[in-house]
């Protein structure tokens, strides 16, 4: 079964410095039908204005993945990590028993466009951790590139959950197929362009919940980028 989650149906808030869309319930947006999908709890699409950002705040017991689409984001945390994340970079922060961090747009001119993803961990109270990897476009072109997994396989960032996250770029002639093991489900989120799944057209910001299927195929109607989550 495939259930669509259309971009325009997401929660939305414009705070001036932050324009954000919530695929699932988050902050002031609450929909009891949209509390996540399997271990996937949050997909927030954020646009942060130049010179602004998220001040120092805390998290615990969550696997937080940041995926940059355009611009740059500066990260600082209580573990002593400091970095700038750019397109192609994937940042993983395991909040564990508690971590403080801040995220700012260091540019004076350009906004930053990103996805913040939360995955619920399968173990609580772990020591907080941080990891950042870069995945070049060629690694994702016409294929599903593993970017997050429970064991850090194939150079992916490692998360505390039996979930796998893949990224793909499709040029309009390509397609990718992902096979699902029994009792596994998938979520697809389109970040740009257009993708078709089992005859369903999806545009940027759209998503699809896939359950009870043996595989999911993404075909591109035009140049596209998408994330695929393989979930328990």
C-alpha positions as a Markdown table, in Angstrom:
| # | Residue | x | y | z |
|---|---|---|---|---|
| 1 | Unk | 0.0 | 0.0 | 0.0 |
| 2 | Unk | 1.2 | 3.5 | -0.9 |
| 3 | Unk | -0.1 | 6.5 | 1.0 |
| 4 | Unk | 0.8 | 9.9 | -0.3 |
| 5 | Unk | 1.8 | 12.9 | 1.9 |
| 6 | Unk | 1.4 | 16.0 | -0.3 |
| 7 | Unk | 3.7 | 19.0 | 0.3 |
| 8 | Unk | 0.8 | 21.4 | 0.7 |
| 9 | Unk | -0.8 | 19.2 | 3.5 |
| 10 | Unk | 2.3 | 19.5 | 5.7 |
| 11 | Unk | 2.4 | 21.8 | 8.8 |
| 12 | Unk | 3.8 | 25.2 | 8.0 |
| 13 | Unk | 5.2 | 28.1 | 10.1 |
| 14 | Unk | 6.9 | 31.3 | 8.9 |
| 15 | Unk | 8.8 | 32.9 | 11.7 |
| 16 | Unk | 10.5 | 35.5 | 9.5 |
| 17 | Unk | 14.0 | 34.2 | 10.0 |
| 18 | Unk | 12.8 | 30.6 | 9.6 |
| 19 | Unk | 10.3 | 29.3 | 7.0 |
| 20 | Unk | 9.6 | 25.7 | 7.9 |
| 21 | Unk | 7.4 | 22.8 | 6.8 |
| 22 | Unk | 6.7 | 19.8 | 9.0 |
| 23 | Unk | 5.9 | 16.4 | 7.4 |
| 24 | Unk | 5.0 | 15.0 | 10.8 |
| 25 | Unk | 3.7 | 16.6 | 14.0 |
| 26 | Unk | 6.2 | 19.0 | 15.4 |
| 27 | Unk | 6.3 | 22.1 | 17.7 |
| 28 | Unk | 2.9 | 23.9 | 17.3 |
| 29 | Unk | 1.8 | 21.7 | 14.4 |
| 30 | Unk | -0.1 | 18.7 | 15.7 |
| 31 | Unk | -2.0 | 16.1 | 13.6 |
| 32 | Unk | -2.7 | 12.8 | 15.4 |
| 33 | Unk | -2.7 | 11.0 | 12.0 |
| 34 | Unk | 0.8 | 12.2 | 11.3 |
| 35 | Unk | 3.0 | 11.3 | 14.3 |
| 36 | Unk | 5.8 | 9.7 | 12.3 |
| 37 | Unk | 6.2 | 6.5 | 10.3 |
| 38 | Unk | 7.9 | 3.6 | 12.0 |
| 39 | Unk | 11.0 | 4.9 | 13.6 |
| 40 | Unk | 11.0 | 8.0 | 11.5 |
| 41 | Unk | 9.7 | 10.8 | 13.7 |
| 42 | Unk | 10.5 | 14.2 | 12.0 |
| 43 | Unk | 11.2 | 15.6 | 8.5 |
| 44 | Unk | 11.4 | 19.3 | 8.7 |
| 45 | Unk | 12.2 | 21.3 | 5.6 |
| 46 | Unk | 13.8 | 24.6 | 6.8 |
| 47 | Unk | 14.9 | 27.8 | 5.1 |
| 48 | Unk | 17.0 | 29.9 | 7.4 |
| 49 | Unk | 17.6 | 33.5 | 6.5 |
| 50 | Unk | 21.2 | 34.9 | 6.4 |
| 51 | Unk | 22.9 | 35.6 | 9.7 |
| 52 | Unk | 20.2 | 33.8 | 11.8 |
| 53 | Unk | 19.6 | 30.4 | 13.1 |
| 54 | Unk | 18.7 | 28.1 | 16.0 |
| 55 | Unk | 20.3 | 29.3 | 19.3 |
| 56 | Unk | 21.8 | 26.9 | 21.8 |
| 57 | Unk | 19.2 | 24.3 | 22.8 |
| 58 | Unk | 19.0 | 20.7 | 24.1 |
| 59 | Unk | 17.9 | 17.3 | 22.8 |
| 60 | Unk | 18.0 | 13.8 | 24.2 |
| 61 | Unk | 17.4 | 10.3 | 23.0 |
| 62 | Unk | 17.0 | 11.1 | 19.3 |
| 63 | Unk | 19.1 | 10.4 | 16.1 |
| 64 | Unk | 19.2 | 13.8 | 14.3 |
| 65 | Unk | 20.3 | 13.9 | 10.7 |
| 66 | Unk | 20.8 | 17.2 | 8.8 |
| 67 | Unk | 20.8 | 17.1 | 5.0 |
| 68 | Unk | 21.8 | 20.4 | 3.3 |
| 69 | Unk | 20.1 | 21.2 | 0.0 |
| 70 | Unk | 21.4 | 24.8 | -0.6 |
| 71 | Unk | 23.7 | 27.2 | 1.3 |
| 72 | Unk | 25.7 | 26.4 | 4.4 |
| 73 | Unk | 24.9 | 25.7 | 8.1 |
| 74 | Unk | 27.3 | 26.3 | 11.0 |
| 75 | Unk | 27.1 | 23.7 | 13.8 |
| 76 | Unk | 28.4 | 24.0 | 17.4 |
| 77 | Unk | 27.7 | 21.6 | 20.2 |
| 78 | Unk | 28.5 | 20.7 | 23.9 |
| 79 | Unk | 30.6 | 17.8 | 22.8 |
| 80 | Unk | 33.1 | 20.3 | 21.4 |
| 81 | Unk | 32.2 | 19.8 | 17.7 |
| 82 | Unk | 32.2 | 22.8 | 15.3 |
| 83 | Unk | 31.7 | 22.5 | 11.6 |
| 84 | Unk | 30.1 | 24.0 | 8.5 |
| 85 | Unk | 27.7 | 21.7 | 6.6 |
| 86 | Unk | 27.2 | 22.2 | 2.9 |
| 87 | Unk | 25.3 | 20.5 | 0.0 |
| 88 | Unk | 26.4 | 16.8 | -0.2 |
| 89 | Unk | 27.2 | 16.7 | 3.5 |
| 90 | Unk | 25.2 | 14.5 | 6.0 |
| 91 | Unk | 25.5 | 15.3 | 9.6 |
| 92 | Unk | 24.5 | 12.8 | 12.3 |
| 93 | Unk | 24.1 | 13.8 | 16.0 |
| 94 | Unk | 23.1 | 11.2 | 18.5 |
| 95 | Unk | 21.5 | 13.1 | 21.4 |
| 96 | Unk | 21.7 | 10.2 | 23.8 |
| 97 | Unk | 21.5 | 11.2 | 27.4 |
| 98 | Unk | 21.6 | 14.9 | 26.5 |
| 99 | Unk | 23.4 | 17.3 | 24.2 |
| 100 | Unk | 23.3 | 21.1 | 23.6 |
| 101 | Unk | 23.8 | 22.5 | 20.1 |
| 102 | Unk | 23.3 | 25.5 | 17.9 |
| 103 | Unk | 22.8 | 25.8 | 14.1 |
| 104 | Unk | 23.4 | 29.1 | 12.3 |
| 105 | Unk | 23.5 | 30.4 | 8.7 |
| 106 | Unk | 26.9 | 32.0 | 8.5 |
| 107 | Unk | 26.2 | 33.8 | 5.2 |
| 108 | Unk | 25.3 | 37.5 | 5.1 |
| 109 | Unk | 23.5 | 37.1 | 1.8 |
| 110 | Unk | 22.3 | 33.6 | 1.1 |
| 111 | Unk | 19.6 | 31.6 | 2.9 |
| 112 | Unk | 20.3 | 28.0 | 3.8 |
| 113 | Unk | 17.8 | 25.3 | 2.7 |
| 114 | Unk | 17.9 | 22.0 | 4.6 |
| 115 | Unk | 16.1 | 19.0 | 5.9 |
| 116 | Unk | 16.3 | 18.1 | 9.6 |
| 117 | Unk | 15.4 | 14.5 | 10.2 |
| 118 | Unk | 14.7 | 12.8 | 13.5 |
| 119 | Unk | 14.8 | 9.0 | 13.9 |
| 120 | Unk | 13.9 | 7.4 | 17.2 |
| 121 | Unk | 16.8 | 5.3 | 18.6 |
| 122 | Unk | 16.4 | 1.7 | 19.6 |
| 123 | Unk | 18.5 | 2.3 | 22.8 |
| 124 | Unk | 18.2 | 5.2 | 25.2 |
| 125 | Unk | 20.7 | 7.0 | 27.4 |
| 126 | Unk | 23.8 | 6.4 | 25.2 |
| 127 | Unk | 26.8 | 8.7 | 25.2 |
| 128 | Unk | 26.1 | 11.6 | 22.7 |
| 129 | Unk | 27.9 | 11.3 | 19.4 |
| 130 | Unk | 28.6 | 13.3 | 16.2 |
| 131 | Unk | 29.5 | 12.4 | 12.7 |
| 132 | Unk | 29.7 | 14.2 | 9.4 |
| 133 | Unk | 30.3 | 12.7 | 5.9 |
| 134 | Unk | 30.3 | 14.0 | 2.4 |
| 135 | Unk | 28.6 | 12.2 | -0.5 |
| 136 | Unk | 29.5 | 13.6 | -4.0 |
| 137 | Unk | 26.7 | 13.9 | -6.6 |
| 138 | Unk | 28.3 | 11.1 | -8.7 |
| 139 | Unk | 27.8 | 8.7 | -5.7 |
| 140 | Unk | 24.0 | 9.3 | -5.9 |
| 141 | Unk | 23.4 | 9.7 | -9.6 |
| 142 | Unk | 21.1 | 7.0 | -10.9 |
| 143 | Unk | 21.5 | 4.8 | -7.8 |
| 144 | Unk | 20.5 | 4.7 | -4.1 |
| 145 | Unk | 23.4 | 5.8 | -2.1 |
| 146 | Unk | 23.4 | 4.6 | 1.5 |
| 147 | Unk | 24.0 | 7.6 | 3.7 |
| 148 | Unk | 22.9 | 6.4 | 7.2 |
| 149 | Unk | 22.7 | 2.9 | 8.7 |
| 150 | Unk | 23.0 | 1.1 | 12.0 |
| 151 | Unk | 26.5 | -0.1 | 11.3 |
| 152 | Unk | 28.0 | 2.7 | 9.2 |
| 153 | Unk | 28.2 | 0.3 | 6.2 |
| 154 | Unk | 29.7 | 1.6 | 2.9 |
| 155 | Unk | 30.9 | 4.8 | 4.6 |
| 156 | Unk | 27.4 | 5.9 | 5.8 |
| 157 | Unk | 26.9 | 7.7 | 9.1 |
| 158 | Unk | 26.0 | 5.3 | 11.9 |
| 159 | Unk | 22.7 | 5.6 | 13.8 |
| 160 | Unk | 21.3 | 3.8 | 16.8 |
| 161 | Unk | 18.3 | 2.2 | 15.0 |
| 162 | Unk | 17.7 | -0.6 | 12.5 |
| 163 | Unk | 16.9 | 2.0 | 9.8 |
| 164 | Unk | 18.7 | 2.9 | 6.6 |
| 165 | Unk | 18.6 | 6.1 | 4.7 |
| 166 | Unk | 19.4 | 6.4 | 1.0 |
| 167 | Unk | 19.8 | 9.4 | -1.3 |
| 168 | Unk | 19.4 | 9.4 | -5.1 |
| 169 | Unk | 19.7 | 11.8 | -8.0 |
| 170 | Unk | 17.7 | 11.0 | -11.1 |
| 171 | Unk | 18.1 | 12.7 | -14.5 |
| 172 | Unk | 14.8 | 12.0 | -16.1 |
| 173 | Unk | 15.9 | 8.8 | -17.9 |
| 174 | Unk | 17.0 | 6.8 | -14.8 |
| 175 | Unk | 15.1 | 4.8 | -12.2 |
| 176 | Unk | 16.0 | 3.0 | -9.0 |
| 177 | Unk | 14.4 | 0.1 | -7.2 |
| 178 | Unk | 14.7 | -0.8 | -3.6 |
| 179 | Unk | 13.6 | -4.2 | -2.3 |
| 180 | Unk | 12.0 | -4.4 | 1.1 |
| 181 | Unk | 12.5 | -7.3 | 3.5 |
| 182 | Unk | 9.4 | -8.9 | 5.1 |
| 183 | Unk | 7.8 | -6.6 | 7.7 |
| 184 | Unk | 9.8 | -3.6 | 6.6 |
| 185 | Unk | 8.3 | -0.4 | 5.4 |
| 186 | Unk | 9.7 | 2.6 | 3.4 |
| 187 | Unk | 9.2 | 6.4 | 3.3 |
| 188 | Unk | 10.2 | 8.4 | 0.3 |
| 189 | Unk | 10.7 | 12.2 | 0.5 |
| 190 | Unk | 11.3 | 14.2 | -2.7 |
| 191 | Unk | 13.6 | 17.2 | -2.1 |
| 192 | Unk | 13.6 | 18.6 | -5.7 |
| 193 | Unk | 12.2 | 17.9 | -9.1 |
| 194 | Unk | 9.6 | 15.2 | -9.6 |
| 195 | Unk | 9.5 | 11.5 | -9.0 |
| 196 | Unk | 6.9 | 8.8 | -9.9 |
| 197 | Unk | 6.2 | 5.9 | -7.6 |
| 198 | Unk | 3.8 | 3.1 | -8.8 |
| 199 | Unk | 2.1 | 5.6 | -11.1 |
| 200 | Unk | 1.8 | 8.3 | -8.4 |
| 201 | Unk | 3.5 | 11.6 | -9.3 |
| 202 | Unk | 5.4 | 13.3 | -6.5 |
| 203 | Unk | 6.8 | 16.8 | -6.6 |
| 204 | Unk | 9.3 | 18.5 | -4.3 |
| 205 | Unk | 8.1 | 18.4 | -0.7 |
| 206 | Unk | 5.9 | 15.4 | -1.3 |
| 207 | Unk | 6.3 | 12.1 | 0.4 |
| 208 | Unk | 5.0 | 8.5 | 0.2 |
| 209 | Unk | 4.5 | 5.9 | 2.9 |
| 210 | Unk | 5.1 | 2.4 | 1.6 |
| 211 | Unk | 3.9 | -0.6 | 3.6 |
| 212 | Unk | 3.1 | -4.2 | 2.7 |
| 213 | Unk | 5.1 | -4.0 | -0.5 |
| 214 | Unk | 8.1 | -6.1 | -1.6 |
| 215 | Unk | 9.8 | -3.2 | -3.4 |
| 216 | Unk | 9.6 | 0.4 | -4.3 |
| 217 | Unk | 10.7 | 2.0 | -7.6 |
| 218 | Unk | 11.4 | 5.6 | -8.1 |
| 219 | Unk | 11.3 | 6.9 | -11.7 |
| 220 | Unk | 12.1 | 10.5 | -12.5 |
| 221 | Unk | 9.7 | 12.7 | -14.5 |
| 222 | Unk | 12.4 | 15.4 | -14.5 |
| 223 | Unk | 15.7 | 16.1 | -12.7 |
| 224 | Unk | 15.1 | 15.0 | -9.2 |
| 225 | Unk | 16.6 | 14.3 | -5.8 |
| 226 | Unk | 15.0 | 12.1 | -3.2 |
| 227 | Unk | 15.6 | 10.3 | 0.1 |
| 228 | Unk | 14.4 | 6.8 | 0.8 |
| 229 | Unk | 14.0 | 5.5 | 4.4 |
| 230 | Unk | 14.0 | 1.7 | 5.0 |
| 231 | Unk | 12.3 | 1.4 | 8.4 |
| 232 | Unk | 11.3 | -1.3 | 10.9 |
